[in-house]
Amino acid sequence: MDEATKLTKRRVNALEHVVLPKISDNIEYINSELDEMEREEFTRLKKCQDKKKKHKEEEEEYFKSEGLVDDESKYMNVSKNFNADNFN
């Protein structure tokens, strides 16, 4: 019986002092990586939105310069026929 108790205590100590700290470290690492990925995704999203906004402004500027925009009816249904090659 004494051997079984010693063996059980060794296993408990190993779990408390080796396995659980490793698992905790892994959890912290995974959480930090997920946070970093979330920040990267937010940055990508903001850049994409900025690009889209800039393209929209360039498109509006082009239509205004070509006289295709009426102040009351924006783009006069030309926008759906717009080709991005006009900027090249």
C-alpha positions as CSV (number, residue, x, y, z in Angstrom):
1,M,0.0,0.0,0.0
2,D,2.8,2.4,0.8
3,E,4.2,2.0,-2.8
4,A,0.9,2.8,-4.3
5,T,0.7,6.0,-2.2
6,K,4.2,7.1,-3.2
7,L,3.5,6.4,-6.9
8,T,0.2,8.4,-6.7
9,K,2.0,11.3,-5.0
10,R,4.7,11.3,-7.7
11,R,2.1,11.4,-10.4
12,V,0.2,14.2,-8.7
13,N,3.4,16.2,-8.3
14,A,4.3,15.6,-11.9
15,L,0.9,16.8,-13.0
16,E,1.0,19.9,-10.7
17,H,4.6,20.9,-11.4
18,V,5.3,19.8,-15.0
19,V,2.2,19.1,-17.1
20,L,-0.1,21.9,-15.8
21,P,2.5,24.7,-16.2
22,K,3.2,23.5,-19.8
23,I,-0.5,23.5,-20.6
24,S,-0.9,27.0,-19.1
25,D,2.1,28.2,-21.2
26,N,0.6,26.7,-24.3
27,I,-2.8,28.4,-23.6
28,E,-1.1,31.8,-23.1
29,Y,0.9,31.4,-26.3
30,I,-2.2,30.4,-28.3
31,N,-4.1,33.4,-26.9
32,S,-1.3,35.8,-27.8
33,E,-1.2,34.4,-31.3
34,L,-4.9,34.7,-31.8
35,D,-4.8,38.3,-30.5
36,E,-2.0,39.1,-33.0
37,M,-4.0,37.5,-35.8
38,E,-7.0,39.6,-34.9
39,R,-4.9,42.8,-35.0
40,E,-3.5,41.8,-38.4
41,E,-7.0,41.1,-39.7
42,F,-8.2,44.5,-38.4
43,T,-5.3,46.2,-40.1
44,R,-6.0,44.4,-43.4
45,L,-9.7,45.3,-43.2
46,K,-8.9,49.0,-42.6
47,K,-6.4,49.1,-45.6
48,C,-9.0,47.4,-47.8
49,Q,-11.6,49.9,-46.7
50,D,-9.2,52.8,-47.4
51,K,-8.4,51.5,-50.8
52,K,-12.1,51.0,-51.7
53,K,-12.8,54.6,-50.5
54,K,-9.9,56.0,-52.5
55,H,-11.1,54.1,-55.6
56,K,-14.6,55.4,-55.1
57,E,-13.3,59.0,-54.9
58,E,-11.2,58.5,-58.0
59,E,-14.2,57.1,-59.8
60,E,-16.3,60.1,-58.7
61,E,-13.6,62.5,-59.8
62,Y,-13.4,60.8,-63.2
63,F,-17.1,61.0,-63.8
64,K,-17.2,64.7,-62.7
65,S,-14.3,65.5,-65.1
66,E,-16.0,63.8,-68.0
67,G,-19.3,65.5,-67.2
68,L,-21.1,62.3,-66.5
69,V,-22.3,63.3,-63.1
70,D,-25.4,65.3,-62.5
71,D,-25.6,66.8,-59.0
72,E,-29.2,65.5,-58.5
73,S,-28.7,62.0,-60.0
74,K,-25.3,60.6,-59.1
75,Y,-23.5,58.8,-61.9
76,M,-26.5,58.8,-64.1
77,N,-26.4,54.9,-64.2
78,V,-23.0,55.1,-65.8
79,S,-21.3,53.6,-62.7
80,K,-22.5,50.0,-63.5
81,N,-20.9,50.3,-67.0
82,F,-17.7,51.8,-65.6
83,N,-14.5,49.9,-66.5
84,A,-11.5,50.3,-64.3
85,D,-9.3,50.4,-67.4
86,N,-10.2,54.0,-67.7
87,F,-7.7,54.8,-65.0
88,N,-4.8,53.0,-66.7
